[in-house]
Amino acid sequence: MGPREVLNKLKWHPDFELNDAEITILHRGAPGDRRTIQGEDILDLGKGFMTVRRGREEVKIPYHRVLKINTPAETVWQETG
């Protein structure tokens, strides 16, 4: 299961809540080349990318940049490569 499938499960499965998730992405130029996105800022889960609210802008982030997905209880997905 890849990051898109995990995020969709968090969004649609009644036992989970996407808004509570934290998604760590590769973001070159940020400290440690990492940036954390809050689940509540995800506007859409498209086929090849997610659309995220950043301030007043909407930014498209490809799924291959997702490094880790956390819920308050656990890490539910992590890049292994």
C-alpha positions, 0 to 999 in steps of 0.5 A, a space after each residue: 500500500 502506497 501513500 495515496 492509498 493510506 491517505 484515502 484510508 485515513 480519509 474514508 475509513 470510519 476508524 480513522 481521521 485524515 485531519 489528525 494525520 501529519 505527513 512528512 514530505 521531501 522539501 528541498 531547501 527546508 531544514 533537513 529537506 523535510 516539511 510536515 503537512 497537517 492532514 486538515 490542510 489536504 484539500 484533495 487526493 488526486 491520482 498522482 498528487 495531493 492538493 494542499 492548502 498553504 496559506 492562501 495558496 493551493 500547492 500540488 505535491 506528488 505522492 513520491 515526495 511523501 516520506 512518512 504518515 503519522 496519526 496521533 497513535 502511530 506511524 501508519 506508513 513510511 518510505 522504505 527505499 
